[in-house]
């Protein structure tokens, strides 16, 4: 039997058991299972790793539970600016999009940029102009409205108001304790090809068209058939500085260490030493999985060729 495998994440953050109801916990696990099963079925039927990543990420983008697509957080202006990226480990081809406001599934646009344009990353209005040329239907911004995300924005704005309009520091307990809901997927297909994809709504109350690590190849997403595929989730500013996804691959390539060893060094040492937190899901060319994070929890799930499904949220599971 040819080895194939898939892993997904729905964000890392302050996920402490008991803070959410059993019912909500099961909702998260249910969507993670659905996304994983759909991606797995694609791999089992012989489709590519890129196909599986796209399929799984779209399920998560379509859920209001995660900070991507439908559940994207609000900017300071009360709008949505979404980012996504994809990378093919066989060709090292990649596509990324940032700051789009009318794209239902940003991962689809990232794939179109990879396949149908001479570029790697497009942003904002230019990205949406390209999307229209490719036949994408523009989605009304009202689709992305969720009460939960609006309440999160209002809470931050209320705190800022009490602090006399000072911008809320990333070190503020409320900001530190916000759950990061970025979604991502990594896959190994039956032909031995790897792929990784990541999608996010960014950071609540973000200003000035801020862009995190999710759409940046090498930081939020990386795939190379000779090493591994990685999708990141966490405090983007630090994941960009550490080039987290590529660093894991490079350590495997140049130091000859395992995926788990490389992931542990980057996530448990390098990122915290800079002051950041978060996690990754990754898969190597042999189908080994790493799900490393330095927060209290990370929505995560994986399945191997035998169909063994594992879904977890908290650190101590």
N, C-alpha and C positions, 0 to 999 in steps of 0.2 A: 504494500500500500504506500503510495507517494505521500510524503509528509506535507501537510498544509495546516495552517493555524491562523487564528485571528484574536485580537485583543482590542478592547475599547476603554475609553475613560469618559466620564461626564464632569470632570473637574475635581480639584483638590481644595481643601480648606478646613475650617474649623467644624469638622463633622464629628460631634461627640454623641455617643449613644445616649438616648434619653431626651435629646433636644428636639427631635421630631417624633411625631406620632407613628405608631406601628403601621397605620394605614398609609401615611405619606411615604414611609420607608419602603413599603411594598410597591407603591406606585413607581418609585425610582427603579427598584429592582426589576419590575415588570417591563419597563421601557428598555432597560439595559439588556434584558434577555431577548426582547423582540429585535433590537438592533443587531445583537450578536448572532441570533439565529438566521436573520435574513442575509447577513454577510457570509455566514458559514455555508448556507445553502448555495450561495453563488460560487464559493470556492469548491464545494463538493461536486457541483455540476460542471466544473472545469473552466469557469470564468476566471478572469485575471484578478490579481491582487488589487489593482486599481479599481476595478468594478466593485469588488467587495467593500473596499474602503468607502467609495461613494455611496453605496447602498446603506451601509451601517450608519454613516454620518448623517445622511438625510433623515433617517428615522429619529435621530436625536435632535436634529434641527427642527423637525416638525412638532416636537414636544415642547410645551410651555415650561417644563420643569428645568430645562437647562439653558444656560446663557449662550445661546446660538440660535439663529433663525427665529422662529416663533417666540422663544423666551428671552430674546436679547434684552439687555439692560438699557436704560435711558442715559443719554448724554446730559450734560448740564443744561442744554437748550431744550430738553424734552424730546429729542429725536433719537433715531437709532443709526449707528454706524457699525456695519458688520464686516468682519475679516475672515478669510479662509485661505488654506493652501493645500497643495497635493504634490507628492513627488513619487516618481516611478524609479524604483531601484535598479531596473535593468538598463535604462538609457540615461539615467540621471536627469531626465527631463522633469520640469516642474512648472507649476502655475500657481499664482497667488493673486488675491484681490483684497483691497482694504477700503474701508470707509464707504461701502455701498449702503443705500437706504431703501431700495425698491426691489431687491432680489430675494425671493422666497427661500431659495437654497443656495447660499453663497458657495458651497463646495462644488456645485454644478458649474458655476461660473469659473472657479479656479481651474477645473478640469478643461473647460473650453479654452481658457487662456493658454493652458499647457499644450493642447492639441491643435488649436485653430489660429494661434497668433505667433508671431516671431519673438514675443516677449515672455518674461517670467512673471512680472508683477504689474498690475494696473490698479489705479485707485480712483475713488470718487466718481465724478461725472464722466470722466473718460472711460472708466470701467463699465459704467452703465450704458454709455454710447456704444461700446463694443458689444455689450450684451444684447442691445436692440438689434444690432447688425447681424448677430448670430441667431436671432429669432426668439430671444428670451422674452417672456411676458413680464411686464413691470407690475409689481405688487404694491397696492396702496399701503402707505405706512400704518394705517389703522390695524392692519393684520397683525402687526408686531406688538400691539398694545396688550399688556397684561397688568392686572391690578397689583399683583405682587411686586413687579418691577417698579411700578409707579410709586408704590409705598416706600420702597427702598430709596428711590431718588428723593422723595419728600423728606424722609428721615434725615438724610445727609444734609439737605438744604436747611432743615430746621436747626440742626446742630451748628451749621455755618452761621446762621442768623444769630444764634445765641453768642457765637464767638465774633460778633460784629463783622460779618461778611468775610472773615478770613477763610481762605480755601482750606478745606479739611485735609490735614496731613495724612499720608499713607500710614503713619505710625499711630493714628487715632485708633482706639480699641474697636470702634464700630467698623472702621475700614479693615482693620486687621482680621476681624472676626467674620467678615463677609465671606460667604462661600464662593469659591471660584467655579463657575459652571461651564467653562470652555469644554468642548467635546472633541474627541479625536479617535482615530482608529489606525491600527497597523495590521498588515496581513502578509502571509506567505502563501502563494498559490502552488498548484500541483506541478507547475513548470519551474519551480524554484525561484520565482520572481517575488521581490518585496515591494511594498508600497506603504506610504503613510499619508494621512490627511488630518487636518485640524480646522475647527471652525469656532468662531466666538462672536459675541456681541461687545466684547471689550470690558471696560471698567465703568461701573456706575458713576455718573456725574463727571465723566471725562470731558476735557475741554481741548480746544485748539486742534481738533482732528487727531487726537492722540492715537497712536498705533502701538500695540503690544507685540509679543513674540509670535502669536499664532500664525500670521501670514508671512513671517520671515523664514525663508528657507535656511536651515542650519540652526535656527534658534527654536522655533516652534515645531518644525517639521523637517525630517530628513530620512532618506532611504537610499541604500546602496547595497546591491546584491552581494557584494564581497564582504559585507559586515552585518548590517542590521537596518531596521526601520524604526523610527522614533516619533512619537507625538507627545508634545509637552502641554502642561497645564499649570498655571501658577502666576506668580507676580512677574508680569512680562518684562518690566524694565531690567530685572536681574537675569532673566532667562536670555535676553538679548545680549547683555554684557558677557555672559558666560558661554554664549553660543551652545546651549545645552545639548540640542539634538545632534549636532555635528560632532561635538566634543566626545560624546559617547562612542560614536562610530570611529572617530580618529584614534581613540585610545585602544579600541579593538584592533584597528588596522596597524598602528605603529608600535604598540606595546605588546600585542599578542595576548591580551587578557580577555576574559569571557564577558559576555553582555552583562551579566549580573554584577560582576566586579566593577565594570566601567560605570554602570548606572549608579551603583552605590557610591563611588568616589565623587561623581558629579553632583548627585542630589543630596547626599548626606554630608559632603565636605565643601565642595567648591561653591555651590549656590548659597548655603547658609553662611559661609565665610564672607560673602559679599553683602549679606543681609537679607537675602530673599528666601522665599519658600514656595513649595509647589511639588509637582511630581511628573512622572512620565509613564507611558506604557510603551514597550518596545518588544521587538521580536527579531531573532537573528536568522541567519540563512539556513540553520538547521531546525528551526521551529521552536527554539527555546524562548520562553517569555520572561520579561522583567516588568514588574509593576512597582516602581520605587517612588516613595514620596516622603517628605519630611514634615507633613502637617498631621493633624489629628485623624484625617481620613481622606479618602479619594474614591469617588464613584468609579468602579472598575469591574471588568468582566473579561473572561477569555475562554476559548474553546480550542481543543486540539483535534487532530484527525480522527481520533476515536469517538468524538462527540461528547467528551467530558466537559461539562459547563460549570464554571465557577463564577459567582457574582458576589462581590463584597463592597462594603462602604467604609467600615471603620478599620483603624490600624490593627486592633487586637483580634481580628477575625481569623 
